[in-house]
Every structure is written in structure tokens, then in C-alpha cells.
């Protein structure tokens, strides 16, 4: 059995980061921002229901009476001669930073090596900062560490109000005692241990500082604060062990692929919140590390990486599905951490729920009752949007992509094509579970929808899909969403060829990714709305396009797409919401948090390149693509079996429980049925 991934496998060297000013680390209960200009500084923290968006913690050092500030920022006394930031490492559970101070003045050398470890806490709403200081000089020194906390405007935000934007500041905090503040019903305190010590020559000492929030009068006595970070790390390790138990380990000689795979998995891990008061545990946040989008969208929970996410969730997939179904998605696009529905109906919610349910069914099974409720939900969503023949009018950007220009609105190819896919998939789930659904009529309706997409929306002059407005106005938007209609089976071979012809440089392909709108579309392409209007894309889109191409047998073109985003594995600890396609980076303004759709990279490798495709009836089909080098995925856990896939340019091999399994010669596939009960 291959070694499973651990938290250490997701270490990221912060010297490689392209957006170090937007770095966060989370415990699943608390998320904390890192002040990248310092060795020890912290900026902002969120521990629902408590929000401290403008809080800061900075640290000052004093050595034998000489002040040593942390950092060299403008306006800081001693700038240029303070503690200098040298390097750092991010893990999902901690961030370490190393700094150096080396000054020879008036015949005296003061030389310190400083290492900080920032750990968001789990048993408390807050964080711990451990600072290790080594005296490199040849004489002992007296060291004093002074934590300076500015609590800002802490806020108590009910769980039902944590939506897309990070919670804003509350009321100003008032100091009510040494190291204690109060703002309304929120209490804040800073605790410490070992602030003043004598450090012998060559020796190292450490100091622990903790900051926590809570209800006024509700903070428990502060004892043994040095154990708080240890408890948080233990909790993270246990969660990671469970989440990664069935995730295969990648081995490859393809440059950049392993780093991309690991960062994709890390993007999923930091979206799994472990909070006792959330509606599910784990709770799949769309983003969350910076306090924003700490809500669960059906769309990117199930729409981008359903198979990989369900591997991480295991038996909890059902609870996540149930929490989304319990909300009225005909009125909401997401649920808050307590299950409260948020926002407006979203056009992609139905197909995303079905995708996650199909992944769960393949890996664990599904009940007939749940399939029936999924069908009812899909029917209710369809009824919410006006019918135009067999198609739905999905309204304006409010319910769709939120582009800044008019265009991909009202009657569109996607997500109408996904409606057809969803009906077919629900029919298969009904057959597998015994649900009493009208399977034949569902499949007939799916065929009618696909024909309507092709006949009513395809423009033979533009060789692209048109969008139809209620008053007869039409728009041609060369949007990446058209490839979702291709994936859903709504295109004839000729239409597919026309779509694929535009996956090339100067159109949808940039040197560092794909563009959400083709650069050839001079009406809708722009650089301000990177995720949906051009110049880049939402992070899940490039790997989803690559996956679509692998599913169609277009291995060379699929790799042309995926290889363009491998740089992200080298430069982000977790993937951001959007990124440019013509240069390596993200837009300079707006939130640069994480995104659960970052799991789409692992999904493309797992189900596209390696071709591991779980089926709704519990079978696993393996249909590998042509790799650009040697690629092995070892130890996929599937219904109690261990599956390995080894690919090279000259051959393919699939093993089940360590035994080679021959590929079917005619289709180059192997079908693995359920031979043992699923893992408990």
C-alpha cells in the first residue's frame, strides 16, 4: 500500500508565492491572515461567529535595552535595521517564518535568529504565535518580547449572515484591563508566556502569544496556553488523515504536474471547515480563508470536482448533499454555515447537485428516496425559470455568470445542456437505486433539450451558440461556457469540430491558462472581470476544459490546456478564485482568497488524464489518456478496493488490490465492479 499524504506533503515555500500579501492559514474553526512584511505579524482573523477583519498583532523585541522592530516598513522606527524577513513555509495548519537581525554597533554584536510559528486554534476562537529566538552572539543577552495587539473593530456575526463578502468591522474595541478589550458583546484578550528571558550565547528560547475572541463573560480561564497550538495541530492531522485516506498518491516525471496536483488538493483541504456549530462537519466552504464566501454554493461544491471532493468527504458527502437540498435553491444560490439560504436562484445549482450525488453514488451508493428528492429539486428549479419551448430562460447576469457586459443571458446553451445531462444522470441513478422515477420520459426529455440547444441556439454563420433574449434580440458571446454544452452532449460532430477549432493561441488559449471569453470577441472580451469576461478565467475552468477534452479522446489538446496552468502549483499555496492567462498572476485588486473549484485540477488528472471514471451504478471504468511522460496514481480507494494506474507514452497498466488487470483491447478500458462492501 502506498504511503498516504500527510499535512507535511503540502508544504509551500513562501519565497515562490506570487501573492504573499494575501496569505491565510486555517484550523477549520479559525482563519488568520499573515502580515507578509514581517516575521511575526498577524493581520485579521475570523472565527465564526466572531470577526476581527481589521485587527493586527505586531511584535517588538528588546535586547539588552536596544529596540529591534519587526519589519522594515515605512513609518516603523528603525526601518532598515529591524528584524529582516528571510523565508517562510505555509502548511494547511500553520505558517512558519524565519528572520534575521545582525548589527554590529559601538563594539557590540547583536545577532538573533528568529523563527515564528502561527497556528490558528480550534478549541478556541483565536490563534497562537510561537516565537523562537536564538542568540548567535558570543555573550548572553536579556530578551524581552512585546506583543502589541490592535483589536480593531471586532464583530459578532450570526452564522446565517456569513455570505460572499467578508464580515465588516463592528464597534471600536475599548481596553478594559491589561491585555483585555471589549466591543459590544465581544471580548478580546492577548495572553503570553515567557516574554522576558536571559538567553545564553548560542542558546534558543521561545515565547508563546495567544489571541482569542469570545462572548463577554464567556472566555474560559486561560491555562496552559502552550498546549493550545498542539491541540489544533492534532485536530488537523486527524482530519487530514480521514480526508486523504482514499486519495491516490501521484508519482510522475512530468515537470510541474506533482506540484499542481498537491496544490489542487490543498485547495480542497482548506475549504473543509470543522466547526461544531456548522450545519455539517465538515462544511464545504466556497472560499473562506479570508472570511469571505464562507458559505457553500451548490455550483462549485459539486460542479467542478465532484469525484475528488467526494473522496475527501467520504461518508460525509451525504450530509453535505442533504444540507444543500434542505435549502430552497429555487430562491438561493448558497447556504450559510448554519444552513440558511443565501442570495438568488442560480442557474447551475441543479446540475451541480446531481454531479455530486452521482459521484457519491459511485463511491458509496445512494438511496432511492434521495434520488427522488433530487428529481423534485431539479423540477422545482426548472419551474422557477420560464420555459421557452424545451429550453429555460435563465434571466440576466444576476442568475448566470455575472459578466459586466450583456451577452450570455436568458436562453443560453449552458446550462440548458446541463439540464439534459442531469436528467440522463438521474435516470441512471434511479435505475441503480430503484427509485420510482419516469426514467424513459426523462431520457426522452433530455434528448429533446439537446436537440433544441443544437437547433435553436447554434448560429451557422458564427459557428457558435447564440443567446436569445425575450424580445428576440440575440448575442454571440465566445464564452468558455460553450464547452460545457459540448461536454453535456448537445453538439453534433460538426459543431464540436467548430468549437474545438477555437481552442488555440490568440483565441481561448493564453500562455498561462485559458480565457473565459475568447480574445477574438471584440465586443465582450475585457480585462477587468477576469473570471468570466476575458484575460483569464475562474480557476476551475482550465482544468474542466482539459477534462472535457480527455473525455472526448482529445489527449493532445487536453494536455495543451492543462500544461498552461501548471505554473500555479509552483506559485500558490492554494489556488485563488481567478487568475490571468497571459501572465502568471492574479488581478491586483479584490479578494485573492482560496476557491474550492481549485480541486478541478486534481479532478482533471484523476478522471481525465488517468481516466478513472466512477459510474453511478457503482462501477469504476478506467480509460486512460495519452500522457506526456510517466504518470502513476497509486492507492485510489474505491468501494474497499485499492486501484493503481501507471501510464507512460508506450503503455498503460491498471492494478486492483495489487493485481494487474488487463485492459479491454477494443476500448482500452477496464471495468471494476463492486466486489466488497464500502469502507465503514
N, C-alpha and C positions, 0 to 999 in steps of 0.2 A: 504494500500500500504506500503511495507517495506521501511525503510529508505535507501536512495541511498548512495553509497560510496562517500566520500569526500577525499580530499588530506590528512586529518588527519588520515584516516584509513590506510595509507601506511607508517606510522612512523616506523623507524627501529633503534633499539638500537645499536649504533656502537660498543659497547663492545662485541657484539656477532659476529661481522664481521670476516671472516677468511682471507680477503684480504684488510685490511684497507688502505694499501699504494696505492691502485688503486681505489680511490673513486672520483666520479664526480657528479655534480648536474647541471641540465639544465633548461633553461627557454623556450626552443623551438626556441630561437634566439641565445643564448649564452650558452656555456657549460664551466664549471670551475672545475679545479682539486683541491682537498683538500690536504694540507700538513698534513699527519696523525701524524707527530711528534710534532705538535704544537697545540695551542689553537686557533690561529688566522691566521696561514699561508695559502697561496694560491700558487699553482704551476700549471702553464699552463692555457691557455684559448683559446677557439675557438669561433668566431662569424662570420661565413662566410659573406663576403669574407676575413675576417681578421683572421690570425692565429698567436698565440703567444705561440708556444709549449714550449719554454724554459724560459718564463717569471716567475718571482716569486715575491710574496709580503710577507714580514715578518714585524712584528710589535715589537717595543721595548717600554717598559714602564719606566717611571722615577717617583719615589715617593719621594718627598722632596729631590731631587738631587741624590737619590740612584737608580742605573740602575737595572732594572728587565727584563732580556731577556725572550723571549717566547720560551720555549722548553729547553731540556737538551741534545741536540745532541752534539756529539763530535766536538770540534773546536769552539763551541759557548762560549763566555766569560761568566763565571758564571755557567757553566754547572753543574747540580746537585742542583743548588739553584735558578733556574729560575722559571718561571710560569709553573706549572705542569699540564699536561693534565689529566682530571679526567673522562670525559664521553662526549658523543655526540649523536645526533639523526639526521638521514637522512630522509628527505621527498623528493618527486619528485621535489619540487620547492625551497628547502632551506636545509642547513645543519647548525645545531647549535652545538657548542662545549662549554664545561664548564671546567674551570681551576681554580687552587687554588695557592696562594702564601702566605706562613705563616712562617715568620722568626723573631726570637727574637734575637737582637744583641745590645750589649752595652746599655742595659736597655731600648731599644725601640722595640715595636712590630709593625711590618708592616704586615697586614693581608688583603688580597684582594680576593674577589670572582669575577672571570671574566667569562663572557659569550659572545661568538661571534655568529653572525648570518650571514652566507654567502648566498647571493641571486644573482644568475645570472640575468642580466637585460634583458628586452625585448624592451623597447623603445630606448635603446642604445646598442651598441656592447660593452659589458663590464659587470662588476659586482659591487655589493655594499657589504661592510663589516661593520656591525653594532657591536660595542663592548660596552657592558655594564659592568661597574666596580663598585663593592660595597665595601665600606670601612668598614671592620669588626673590626677595632681597636677603641679605646675609645678617639681618638683625631682626628681633621681634618688633611687632608694631601693635598698637592698640587700634582696633577697628570698631567703628560704630556705623551701623546701617540704619538709615532713617526712611521709613515708608511715608510718603506724602499722598494721601488719598483725597481726591476731589470727588465727592459723591454725585455732583451734578444735580440733576432733577429726577430722582428715581420715581418710578410709577408702578402702581398696582393695576394690571390689565387683566380682566377676566379672560379665561381660556377661550371663550366663544368669540373674542374680539381680535384674536391673533390671525390676521389675514395676510394679504400680499405685501403690504408695506411694513417695515419695522415699526414697532410702537414708538411713539414720540416721547419727549420729556414730560415729566409730571410737574410737581411743585418743587421749588428750591428746598434743598435739604438744610436743616438747621442743626448745628452742633449742640448736643445735649449732654456731653460728657467726653472724657478723654477717649478718643477713638470711636465715638458713637455719634450717629446723626439720625434725624427723623424728618420725614417728608410725608405729611398726611398720615396715613396708616401704615407707611413703610418704614422699617428700621434698617439702618446700615451700620455695620461695625467692621473695624480693622483690628486684627489680632496678630500677635507676633511672638516669636520665641528666639532668644539668643542674639538680641540686637547689638550688644556690646561685648566684645571678646578680645583677649590677647592672643595674637597669632604668632607662634614661634617662627623663626626662619625656616623656610621650606615646608611649613605645615599648611593644612587646609582646614577651614571651619565652615559651618553652614548656618544659615539663618532661614527661618520659615515665617512667611507672612501670609495671612489668610484674610479674605474679604468675603463677607456674606450678607445677604439680604433676607428679610423676613417680615412678619407682621409685628407691629409694635406690641411688645409684651410677649411675643411668641418665640423669640430666639432661645434655644436651649442653652444651658451653661456651656461655655467654651472650655472643654478639657481635651487634652491630648491632640492638639491641632496637627501635630506631625503625622498622625495616623490618617488624617482625612484624605490626603492625596493617595495613600496606599490603598485605601478602600475604593476610591474612584478607579484606580488602575485595575484592581482585581475585578471590579464590576465590568469594565470594558473588555478585559481579557475573556471573561466568561461569555459575554455577548458575542465577541468576535469568533470564539471557538464554535458557538452554535451556528452563527450566520454563515461561516465558511466551511462547515462540515461537508457539504456536498459540492462545493465549488472546485472544479478541477484546477490543477496547477499547470501553468503554461511553461513550456521549455522550447526555445527557438533560437536560431542563429540569424533571424531577420532583424536588422538594426532598428531599434526603436519600438518594436512590437511588444516586448515584455513590459517595458516601462508604461506604454499606453494601456495595456491590459490591467496592470496594477493600479494605475491612477483612475481608471474607469471603475474598478471595484471599490476603491477608496471613496469615490464619489457617491456610491450607493451606501456604503457603511455610515458615512457621516449624515445621511438623511434618515437613519433609523433612530428615532428618539425613544428613550427608555424612561418614561416619566410615570409615576404611579397614578396620576390623576388624568392622564390622557385616555381617550376613548378606546384605544388599543395599545398594546405593548408587545412588540414595537409599533410605533406610529410612523408612517412613511411621510415625511415632510417633503414638499416640492423643493424647498431650499432649506432655509432655517439657520445656517451658521451665523449669519449677521442679524438674526432676529426677524428677517423678512421672509415671506412665503413659508412661515411655519404653519402651513396648512397643507392639506392633501388634495391635490387635483386628481380626479379620475383620469384625466387626459394623460399626464406624464407619469402617473403611477403605473398604469397598465399599457400605455400607448407606445412606449419606446423600447422597453426591455422586459417584457412580461416573464420570459423564461428565466432570465438571470435574477430578476427581483424575487421570483418565487423560490429560487434556490436559496437566496439569502433569508427569506422569511420562513421557509419550511412550513410547519404546521400552522404558523400564524397567518398565512396567506388568506385563509378563510375568514379570520376576524377582520382583516383589512378590507376584504370584499364586503363583508356584512356591514361595516361601518359606512362605506360609501353608498350601499344600497339603502341604508336606513335614512339617509338624507334624501330630500326631494330634488333629484338632479334635473327635473324639468324647471326648477327655479334657481338652482345653484350650480356653480362650476367647481366648488371645492367644499371641504369640511374643515372647520377649525379643530384645534386639538381636543375639544370636548365633544365633537361630533356635530356641532351646529353648522347648518348650511350657510355658505357664503356666496355672494355675487349673483351672477345671472346664469341662465342656462347656456351651456357650452356645446357647440356642435359636435365635438369629438368625444364626449363623455361616454356615449353608448358603446361605440366600438372598442374603446379602451377598457371598459369593464368586461366586455366579452373576451378580449385578448387575455386579460389577467385570469379570468375564470378558466379559459381553455388551457393556459399554462398550468394552473393548479390541478385541473382535471387530469392532465397528462402525468403529472408527477405524484399526485396523491389520490385522485379520484374526486368525484363531485356527486352531490345528491340530486335526485330528480326534483325535489322541492326547490332547491336553489336555482336550477336551470329554469324552472317555471317562473321564478321571481325575476330572473334576468330578462326573460322574454317580456314580462309585463313592464319592466323598466324601459326596455328598448321601445316597446309600443307606446308608452307614455311620452317618451322623448320625441318620437316621430310625430305624435299627435300635437305636440307643442308648436312645431314648425309647420307653416302652411304647406299643403300639398300642391304641387304643380305637375299634374299627371302622376307618373310614378316617382317623381323626384320631390325633394323638400326644398323650400326656400328658407335658408338659414339666417336671413336677416343681414345686418350690416357688420362692420368690423367688431362691434360690441360682442358678438357671439362667435366670431371666427378668429382671424389671425391678428387683428389689431394693427394692420398696416396703417400708415399715415396717409396713403393715397387711396382713392376709390379704386375698386377693381375686383379682387377676389371676394365677391359678396353675393348674397342671395342664392340663386340656383347655380351651384358650382359642382365640378366633377368630384372633388374631395371636400367634404366627407360623404357625399352621396354614394360613391362607390364603396366606401367602408360599410354603409348600411347593408349592401348586398353581401359583403363578406361576413358581416355579423350574423345575418340570417342563415347563411350556409353553415357557419360555425356552430350556432345554436342548434341547428338541426342535427349536426353530428354529436353535440353534447347530449341532446335528447335521446338519440339512439344509444349512446353509451350508458346513460343513466336510467333509461326507462321513463323519462318524463313524457307525459301525455300532451305533446305539442303537435300541431298540424304540420308535420315535417315536409310532406310533399308540397303543400301550398307555400310553405316558407321558401323552399328551394325554387319554386316557380316564380315567386315574387322577386327573389334575388336575381333570377335571370332577366326578369322584366326591367329591374332597376339598372342592371349593367347595360342592357340594350339601349335604354333611354339615355344613359350617360354617353354612350358612343354615338347614338343617332341624333340626340337633341343638343348636345354641347360641343361636339367636335367641329372645328372650323377647318374645312378642307383647304382653304387658302392660307391661313396662318399655320396650318399643320400643328394645331394646339387646341386646347379646350377654351371655349368661351364661357363667360359668366353672364347669366341672364337676369336682368332686373325686372321688377313687376310691371314697369311701364314700357317694356320692350327694348330698353337700352341694353347694349351688350358691351363687354370689355374683354380684351385679350390680355391676360397677365401671364408672363412667362415665369410662373411661380413653381418652386420646388414641390409644391403640393400636388402637382400633376402626376408626379411619380408615385404618390400614394394611390392614385386611381389605377395606375399601371399595376402596382403590387396587388390591388384588390381584384384584378381580373377584368377590368372594364374596357380593355383595349384590344382591338383586332391586331394581328401581326403587323399590318402596315402602320397602324397608329403607333404601336410600340416602337417600330423602327424610327419613326419620325421623332418621337420623344427621346430615344437614346442618342440620336444624332447630335442633340444639343448638350450632351454631357462631354464637353470639350473646353479647353482653354479659350478664354475670351467670351464664353457664354456662362455656363454654370460652374466651371472649374477655375479656381484660383490656385496659386502656388501652395497655399496653406489651408485649403479647405474648399468648401462649396459655397456658392452664393444663393441665398434664399430666393432672389429674383435674378434672372439672367442679366448679365451686363449688357446684352444686346437689346433689352427692353428699355428704350429711352424715355418711356412715359412713366414707368413705375419704379425703376431702379434708382436708389438713393443710398447715401452713406450714413444717415442719421439713425435710422431704425434698423440696426444691423441684423437683428434676429429674423425679421420677416420681410424686409424691403430691399435687401441687397448689400453688397460689400462684405458679406459674412452670413452667418446663419445661427439659429438656435443650435445649441451644442449637440442635440440628438440627431440633427438632420443628416449630416455627412455619413455617420455610420449606418443610419437607417437606409440611406440611398445605396450604400455599399451592400447591405444585407439584401435589399431588393434585387440587386444585380446578381449576387451569388445565387439567390433562389431561382433566377431565370437562367442560370448556367453561364452568365457573362463574367467569368472569373477574372479575366484580364482587366476589364473595365472596372469591376468591383475593387480590385487592388489599386487601380489608378485613383479611385476616390479615397479609399481608406488611408493609403500611404501619405496623403496630403495632410492628414491631421495627426500623424504620429508624433510630431513635434510637441504636441500638448502634453504627452507623457513625460517629457523632459523638463517642462517649464511650469506646470501647475501641480500643487499638492492634491487638489481636487478640481474637477472641471467647472468652469463658470457657466453662467446662463447662455452666453453668446460669445462669439469670437470672430475676428476678421478672417477673410480668406485670402487676402492679397499681402498680408504681412503677419508675422507671428505676434499676436497680442489681442487685447480686448479694448473696447472703447474706453476713453479716459474718464468719462462721467457716468453717473448712475451706479447702481449696486453691482458689485462684482462678486457676489456670493457663489454658493455652490448650486448644483442642479441635479435632481435625481435622474434626469434624462442622460446624464453623463454615463450611466450604465449601458447606454446603447452601444458604446464601443466594445464592451465585453460581449454583448449580445451578438454583434456582427461577427466577432471572432468565433464565438461558440456555435451559433446556429447558421452562420453564413460560411465563413472560411472552413471551419471544421465540419460543418454540415450536420451537427447534432440537433435533430428536429423532433422534439416530443409531439405526439399526436393526441387529440382529445380523447381517444379511446384507450390511452394508457400505453401505447406502443412507442418505441423510440426508433425513428428512422435516421440512418446515418448516410448522408450523401455529400462527401467532402468536395470542396472546390480545389482548384489547382493552386498550390501555394507558391510564393516567391522564394522559398527556402525550406529548411526543415522546421516543422511545427508539430509539437506534441501537446496534447491536453491529457493529463493523467489524473484519474480518480474522480470522474464525474459520478456523483451519487444519484442513481435513478431507480426508484422503487426497490431499494435494497440491493441493487447491483452496482458494481464498480466498472465503469466504462472508460477505456483509453482509446485515443485516436492519434495515430502517428502519420504525418504527411510529409512528403518530400516531392521534389519535381519529378522523381522517377517512380514513385509508388505510394501506396496507401495501405494502412493496416489498422484494423479495429479489434480490440480485445475486450472481452466481457469476463469479469472476475479473473483476470489474468490469462484467459484462454483466447488465442486468436480466433476470430470469427470471419469466415470468408465473405467477401463482397459478392453480391449477386451480379453476375457477369453482364447481364443485359442492361442493368440500370446503374451499376456501380453503387448499390445501396445494400444495407443490411437492416433487417427489421428485428428489433428486440422486443419481445412481448413480456408481459408481467409473469414472472415465474416464482417470485417470492412476495410476501406481503410487504407493504411500505414500512419504512423505519418508524418506530414509535417516537 
